[in-house]
Amino acid sequence: MSTPPTPHPSASIPRDRTPRWARLFLPVHRWLYQHTGGRIGHHLVLQRTLLLTTTGRKTGRARTHPLTYFRHPSGSLFVVASNWSSDNPPAWYLNILSTPQVHVQLKRETFAATARPATPTERATLWPWLVARAPIFGRYQTVSAREIPLVLREREEATH
């Protein structure tokens, strides 16, 4: 009688590392942010969040995601496509690669923007600055098999 093969240790690690609490909390967070103009939801403990609306690459439907954002001293406003350290990028990141025109809500202000991954030079400047302020992203990078992208937004026009 033969012994069944032992699965590789990574075979037991779920590909989607989104915590269960986030699956419940994020839709509530999004709703509160939208309906209070960011009065509820912009500040979460030490994090500041915005709402990023992308166009679904498969459906063409608007998809809104509450995301932590950072503002570098150079003025760059960016979000991190960490997906909780998953080896797969978040759906919103794939959406912006397909359709970079996005809508941003930052507190009460809403505006159209173009989202794009940071260039290697920009990332080389922004990544160490980010990790010094939010070390969790450094830990995410050590766990993930992919380079975690930083996504910058370039404002197009104010709508409010």
Buried (B, 14 or more C-beta within 10 A) or exposed (E): EEEEEEEEEEEEEEEEBEEEEEEEEBEEBBBBBBEEBBEEBBEBEEEBBBBBBBBBBEEEEEBBBBBBBBEBEEEBBBBBBBBBBBBBBBBBBBBBBEBBEBBBBBBEEBBBBBBBBBEEEBBEBBBEBBBEEBEBBBEBBEBBEEEBBBBBBEEBEEEE
